[in-house]
Amino acid sequence: MEEKLTGQTALVTGGARGIGRAYALRLARLGADVAILDLDLESFRHFELEQEAMTADSTVAEIRALGREAAGLTADVTDAAAVAAAVDGLAADWGHIDIVICNAGSGAGKPRDTRASEVAPNLFDEVLQRNLYGTYNTCRAVVPYMKQRQYGRIVTISSQAGRRANRGGTYAHYGAAKAGIEMYTRYLAQELGPFGITANCIAPGPIGTGRLLGLYEDDQEGLNVFLRDIPLGRLGTPEDCARVIEFLVTDLADYINGAVIPVDGGAVP
């Protein structure tokens, strides 16, 4: 793999496992030094298939095994002050932050409890904080350092749920948060383009992480619910998403700004 990012530094939120880990390792293989910001830097231990995929005792250790500098930062992206402190410390140690992947986020609650007009206010707020506000808090902390250098690559993470509503209006809080991230990214692109900073977004469909595959290990019928709407006939992989990250943070995408790129096998026409 060509090391197009040699000399650059990257921050990946939610990078301790799953798709975020794939992003971090891809950036490291491209030559970047990579910092992981996560609530739990060993969260992969909660999922058997995630543990089996690991080649060291943390994503940070895997990055170092590739010959790159790595840092592990523990913070909750919903806590703006904690994120700012972590980013300030990283910038002081490394001197600059060139790339940020705003990956941290997730849903909460069961489908029957998350219909658009019925989702509880506390659950709605929790998911918006974790996804939309987490992205905002991260960008707000990182952008000043990118402006100083007149360069930066920001990639935010939406979802298929942010582009098409679920049948029955379920998981409305998550879809609304992800749609908000898409529009927030377009605003970032408009603001930051003059500073040599691009902001783009990817919108994955169902991705076969160890966590997801573990949930459906003995439920092929449930898995088929995902597959029936995917023209390519398979789940995505973390590497499918990581390859799009590679495109957006290297010279291949120097003139791409404000884009939302689906990574869903054609599930959302």
C-alpha positions as CSV (number, residue, x, y, z in Angstrom):
1,M,0.0,0.0,0.0
2,E,1.4,3.4,-1.0
3,E,2.2,5.5,2.1
4,K,0.4,8.7,0.9
5,L,0.0,10.0,4.4
6,T,3.6,9.9,5.7
7,G,4.2,12.8,8.0
8,Q,0.5,13.4,8.7
9,T,-1.4,12.8,11.9
10,A,-5.0,11.5,12.3
11,L,-7.6,11.3,15.1
12,V,-10.2,8.7,15.0
13,T,-13.1,8.8,17.5
14,G,-14.6,5.5,18.4
15,G,-11.6,3.8,17.0
16,A,-11.1,1.0,19.6
17,R,-13.1,-1.6,17.7
18,G,-15.2,-2.3,14.7
19,I,-15.4,0.1,11.8
20,G,-13.4,2.7,13.7
21,R,-10.6,0.3,14.2
22,A,-10.6,-0.4,10.4
23,Y,-10.3,3.3,9.7
24,A,-7.4,3.7,12.1
25,L,-5.5,0.8,10.7
26,R,-6.0,1.9,7.2
27,L,-4.7,5.4,8.0
28,A,-1.7,3.9,9.7
29,R,-0.9,1.6,6.7
30,L,-1.1,4.8,4.6
31,G,1.7,6.3,6.7
32,A,-0.1,8.4,9.2
33,D,0.4,8.5,13.0
34,V,-3.0,7.8,14.5
35,A,-4.6,8.7,17.8
36,I,-7.7,6.9,19.0
37,L,-10.3,8.7,21.2
38,D,-12.8,6.3,22.8
39,L,-14.7,5.8,26.0
40,D,-13.1,2.4,26.4
41,L,-9.8,1.6,24.5
42,E,-10.5,-2.1,24.9
43,S,-14.2,-2.2,24.1
44,F,-13.6,-5.0,21.6
45,R,-13.4,-7.3,24.6
46,H,-17.2,-7.1,24.9
47,F,-17.7,-9.0,21.6
48,E,-16.2,-12.4,20.8
49,L,-15.8,-11.9,17.1
50,E,-14.2,-8.5,17.7
51,Q,-11.7,-10.1,20.1
52,E,-10.8,-12.8,17.5
53,A,-10.0,-10.1,14.9
54,M,-7.5,-8.3,17.1
55,T,-3.7,-8.8,16.5
56,A,-2.6,-7.1,19.7
57,D,-4.2,-6.0,23.0
58,S,-5.6,-2.7,21.6
59,T,-5.9,-0.8,18.4
60,V,-3.2,1.6,19.7
61,A,-0.8,-1.4,20.0
62,E,-1.8,-2.6,16.5
63,I,-0.9,0.8,15.1
64,R,2.5,0.8,16.8
65,A,3.1,-2.7,15.4
66,L,2.8,-1.1,12.0
67,G,5.7,1.2,12.8
68,R,3.6,4.4,13.5
69,E,3.2,6.6,16.4
70,A,-0.1,6.0,18.2
71,A,-2.0,7.5,21.2
72,G,-4.9,6.4,23.1
73,L,-7.2,9.1,24.5
74,T,-10.1,8.3,26.8
75,A,-13.0,10.7,26.6
76,D,-16.8,10.8,26.0
77,V,-17.5,12.7,22.8
78,T,-20.7,14.1,24.4
79,D,-18.5,16.0,26.9
80,A,-17.2,19.0,25.0
81,A,-14.7,20.0,27.6
82,A,-13.2,16.5,27.8
83,V,-12.9,16.3,24.0
84,A,-11.3,19.7,23.8
85,A,-8.8,18.8,26.5
86,A,-7.9,15.5,24.8
87,V,-7.4,17.3,21.4
88,D,-5.4,20.1,23.0
89,G,-3.1,17.6,24.6
90,L,-2.7,15.6,21.4
91,A,-1.9,18.8,19.4
92,A,0.7,19.8,22.0
93,D,2.4,16.4,21.8
94,W,2.3,15.9,18.0
95,G,2.3,19.6,16.8
96,H,-0.5,19.3,14.3
97,I,-3.7,17.3,13.5
98,D,-4.2,16.8,9.8
99,I,-7.1,14.3,9.6
100,V,-10.1,13.7,11.8
101,I,-12.6,10.8,11.4
102,C,-15.7,11.5,13.5
103,N,-16.8,7.9,13.9
104,A,-18.0,7.7,17.5
105,G,-21.7,7.3,17.8
106,S,-24.5,4.7,18.1
107,G,-28.2,4.2,18.6
108,A,-30.1,3.2,21.7
109,G,-33.4,1.6,22.5
110,K,-35.5,-1.0,20.8
111,P,-37.3,-0.3,17.5
112,R,-40.8,-0.4,19.2
113,D,-39.7,2.3,21.6
114,T,-38.2,4.6,19.1
115,R,-41.0,5.5,16.7
116,A,-40.9,9.1,15.5
117,S,-43.8,10.5,17.6
118,E,-43.2,8.2,20.6
119,V,-39.5,8.1,21.4
120,A,-38.9,9.3,24.9
121,P,-37.2,12.7,25.2
122,N,-34.3,11.4,27.2
123,L,-33.6,8.7,24.6
124,F,-33.9,11.2,21.8
125,D,-31.5,13.5,23.5
126,E,-29.0,10.7,24.3
127,V,-28.7,9.6,20.7
128,L,-28.4,13.2,19.4
129,Q,-25.7,13.9,21.9
130,R,-23.8,10.8,21.1
131,N,-23.9,11.3,17.3
132,L,-24.6,14.8,16.2
133,Y,-23.2,16.6,19.2
134,G,-20.3,14.2,19.4
135,T,-19.4,15.1,15.8
136,Y,-19.8,18.8,16.6
137,N,-17.7,18.7,19.7
138,T,-14.9,16.9,17.9
139,C,-14.9,19.3,15.0
140,R,-15.0,22.3,17.2
141,A,-11.9,21.1,19.0
142,V,-9.9,20.1,16.0
143,V,-10.7,22.8,13.4
144,P,-8.6,25.6,15.0
145,Y,-5.5,23.5,14.6
146,M,-6.3,22.8,11.0
147,K,-6.9,26.5,10.3
148,Q,-3.5,27.3,11.7
149,R,-1.9,25.1,9.0
150,Q,-4.4,26.0,6.3
151,Y,-4.9,22.3,5.7
152,G,-7.2,19.5,7.0
153,R,-9.3,16.6,6.1
154,I,-12.6,16.0,8.1
155,V,-14.7,12.9,7.5
156,T,-18.0,12.5,9.4
157,I,-20.1,9.4,9.6
158,S,-23.8,9.3,8.7
159,S,-25.8,6.1,8.0
160,Q,-28.3,4.6,5.6
161,A,-30.8,5.6,8.4
162,G,-29.9,9.3,7.8
163,R,-30.9,9.0,4.1
164,R,-34.0,6.8,4.2
165,A,-36.6,6.4,7.0
166,N,-37.2,3.0,8.4
167,R,-40.6,1.4,7.8
168,G,-42.9,2.3,10.6
169,G,-40.9,5.3,11.7
170,T,-38.7,3.3,14.0
171,Y,-35.2,4.4,15.2
172,A,-36.2,8.0,14.4
173,H,-33.8,9.5,16.9
174,Y,-30.8,7.8,15.2
175,G,-31.9,8.6,11.7
176,A,-32.5,12.3,12.6
177,A,-29.1,12.5,14.3
178,K,-27.4,11.0,11.2
179,A,-29.3,13.3,8.8
180,G,-28.2,16.2,10.9
181,I,-24.6,15.1,10.6
182,E,-24.9,15.2,6.8
183,M,-26.1,18.8,6.8
184,Y,-23.6,19.9,9.4
185,T,-20.9,18.5,7.2
186,R,-22.1,20.5,4.3
187,Y,-22.0,23.7,6.4
188,L,-18.4,22.8,7.5
189,A,-17.4,22.4,3.9
190,Q,-18.8,25.9,3.1
191,E,-17.0,27.5,6.0
192,L,-13.7,25.7,5.9
193,G,-13.0,25.4,2.2
194,P,-11.2,28.8,2.0
195,F,-8.8,27.5,4.7
196,G,-7.7,24.5,2.6
197,I,-9.9,22.1,4.7
198,T,-12.3,19.7,3.2
199,A,-15.3,18.2,5.0
200,N,-17.0,15.1,3.7
201,C,-19.3,12.4,5.0
202,I,-19.8,8.7,4.4
203,A,-23.1,6.9,4.9
204,P,-22.7,3.2,5.5
205,G,-25.5,0.6,5.3
206,P,-25.4,-2.6,7.3
207,I,-21.8,-3.4,8.0
208,G,-20.6,-6.9,9.1
209,T,-18.7,-5.9,12.2
210,G,-18.0,-8.6,14.8
211,R,-20.7,-7.1,16.9
212,L,-23.4,-7.3,14.2
213,L,-22.3,-10.8,13.0
214,G,-22.4,-12.0,16.6
215,L,-25.9,-10.8,17.0
216,Y,-27.1,-12.8,13.9
217,E,-24.8,-15.8,14.2
218,D,-27.7,-18.1,14.7
219,D,-30.4,-16.1,13.0
220,Q,-30.0,-16.3,9.2
221,E,-33.6,-15.2,8.8
222,G,-32.9,-12.0,10.7
223,L,-29.8,-11.4,8.6
224,N,-31.8,-11.9,5.4
225,V,-33.9,-8.9,6.4
226,F,-30.8,-6.8,5.8
227,L,-29.7,-8.6,2.7
228,R,-33.0,-8.4,0.8
229,D,-32.7,-4.7,0.3
230,I,-29.0,-4.8,-0.8
231,P,-28.6,-5.2,-4.6
232,L,-25.0,-6.5,-4.2
233,G,-26.5,-9.3,-2.0
234,R,-24.0,-9.0,1.0
235,L,-23.3,-7.0,4.0
236,G,-20.6,-4.4,3.8
237,T,-17.3,-4.9,5.6
238,P,-15.4,-2.4,7.7
239,E,-12.7,-2.5,4.9
240,D,-15.4,-1.3,2.4
241,C,-15.8,1.8,4.5
242,A,-12.1,2.2,5.2
243,R,-11.3,2.3,1.5
244,V,-13.7,5.3,1.1
245,I,-12.0,7.0,4.0
246,E,-8.7,6.5,2.2
247,F,-10.1,8.2,-0.9
248,L,-11.4,11.2,1.1
249,V,-8.2,11.9,3.0
250,T,-5.6,11.4,0.3
251,D,-4.9,13.5,-2.8
252,L,-7.5,11.5,-4.7
253,A,-10.2,13.7,-3.2
254,D,-8.4,17.0,-3.2
255,Y,-11.4,18.6,-5.0
256,I,-14.1,16.8,-3.2
257,N,-15.8,18.9,-0.5
258,G,-19.3,18.7,1.1
259,A,-20.0,15.3,-0.4
260,V,-22.1,12.5,1.2
261,I,-20.9,9.1,-0.1
262,P,-23.2,6.1,0.5
263,V,-21.4,2.8,1.3
264,D,-24.4,0.6,1.2
265,G,-24.3,-1.7,-1.8
266,G,-27.0,0.3,-3.5
267,A,-29.6,-0.2,-0.7
268,V,-30.7,3.4,-0.9
269,P,-31.4,4.3,-4.5
